[in-house]
Amino acid sequence: MTLNPRLKDLAKDIFYYSGLSRMLLSFSCYRRHPKFLILTYHKVCPSSRSDGYLGIPEDVFEQHVKFIKDNFKTVSMQDGLKALYEGGSSDIYATINFDDGYMDNYLYAYPVLKKYKVPATVFLTTDFVGKAHIFWWDKVFMIIPSSDTNGIDKIQEAERINFSLRTKSEREIQAVIRKLEERFQPQGKIEPVLMLGWKEIKEMKANGIDFGAHTKTHRNLCMLNDDEALEELIGSKKEIEENICEEIKGFSYPFGIFDERVKGLVRKAGFEYARSTLKGFNHKNADRFLLTSIGGGALLKTSFLAARISIDSLKPDREIYR
Ligand SMILES: [Zn+2]
C-alpha cells in the first residue's frame, strides 16, 4: 500500500507533535552500546528565502539544532567517534556536518551553533576557499526555470539532472549545461556564490567549529587515477593544516561516492575517518572510513527530521541504507 504524500507528511506531524517520536527515542535507553548520529547540511539561507538548492532556512536550521540539543548528547566528530569506539555510555551522540564550505555557513549557521553550543564540522573544498565560485550543480539549478512557470518542479528536475552528472567527466557536464542554457535561455547573469575564507574559518575554529577536507576541486574520486585522487586528498588536507595549524583527521567523500580503492587512498592520505552519504546511525562496529549520516538539509520540517531519526534509532545495528 502506498500512502498519499500529503497523508505521509500529516502522519509525520502527528508523530512529532503527539510526542511519539520522543517516546520512541526514550525506548532507545534499552540499548547496550552508544550510537552516533551525524546530521549533514550544505547551505543555510535567510529565513525569508526558502527557494535555494540544498539550502535550509536559518529558522528551520535552528529548530533542528534545538531538537538534537534537547534529545541527544551533542559532541564534536572526534568525541562522537571516541564514544563509539572506546566504549562511551550507551547514549545517542549527535553532531552536525556541513559539506562544500559555503559562506552562508558562517553567516547563518554559525550564530545558531554558537547560541546552542552545538559542535559542528565543516568539510572544505580547498581550491575555492575565499573565492566566489559556482559549482556545476548550483548552476544547473539556477538555469532551470521556476516551478510555476514551466510545469516542472525546479528542485526535482535539478536533482534528477545533477544525480546523473555526478559520474560524468567535466567535459560532459559542461556540454549538458550548455544544452540546458540553450533550452531554457536563463535571464540575466548567473552569479557565483561566496565561499568561506580563511578569516571566517579561523574565527569559527576559535569558537568550537572543526574543519575537515572535501578534496581540492570536488571531483568524483572514483573517476580519478590514484595519483590524481591522492593529489585531491593530500592537497586539501595540507592546505587546511597550513592555514589553521592543526592536524586534519576527517574527510567527506564528494557526492558521497566511494569504492574500496578510494577508501584505501583516503587512509593512505593520512585521514583517520571518512563520512559517506549512506544513511543511518553509526554503531560500535561501524567502518570509520564509511561513516553514515542523515541528510538534515533535505528534511525541511523538524517533524520530518524527528520522524526519520526516531525510526532509524530503532533499526538494528549496522542497518544502513541509500
Ligand atoms: Zn560536496
Boltz pocket constraint, residues with backbone or C-beta under 6 A from the ligand:
constraints:
  - pocket:
      binder: B
      contacts: [[A, 99], [A, 100], [A, 214], [A, 218], [A, 253], [A, 254], [A, 255]]
      max_distance: 6.0
